[in-house]
Amino acid sequence: MSNYRRFYIPGGTYFFTIVTYQRKPYFDNSDNINKLRIAVATVKKEMPFNIIGAVILPDHLHFLWTLPPNDQNYSKRIGRMKMLFTKSFRGNNALPKTVSTSRQKHRESNVWQRRFWEHTIQDESELETYLNYIHYNPVKHGLVSCPHLWLYSSFHTWVKKEGYSSNWGCVCQGNLDKIPNFDNLKNYVGE
């Protein structure tokens, strides 16, 4: 059996990749995205943290979170978010009732992959790189041609805060903004 070790730093900033079970596109509709947002908001209220960046794609999520000082328990927050979403999602009987024996043993449903990918952010440069990765991810996966076209991302919030120009990573109307290269992250993002 694998031995997974997580790096916990009180008040740290973390990048997460959270994937649906068997990459099912549960977030390809706005109802499920709203259920996820409610789950995240509930967890934030129960166990505060800051969301620096986020993107919701049909079969996975990316987050950048900063925890409060003296708090390092991101695993509990992610587990709670998964559970709240799953309860809400199951409420509409959208899933088959069969779950493998292994998943039953671990008290898991067939909504989420068993684990999640985490990376501890070390400095401002790395934070910027991962934030760019999050915002460019819908383009990377061929869902849209430009980051501003994806509705389920913190990109729009960052544009309003003047952290990005609205045409960052954009090819609309002949714009040839520099396309980011994330080859150096391929072993760190869990995709």
Secondary structure, DSSP 8 states (H G I E B T S, - for coil): ---------TT-EEEEEEEBGGG--TTSSHHHHHHHHHHHHHHHHHS--EEEEEEE-SSEEEEEEE--TT---HHHHHHHHHHHHHHHHHTTT-S-S---HHHHHTT--SSB-SS-EEEE--SHHHHHHHHHHHHHHHHHTTS-SSGGG-SSBTHHHHHHTTSS-TTTT--GGG--------GGGTTTS--
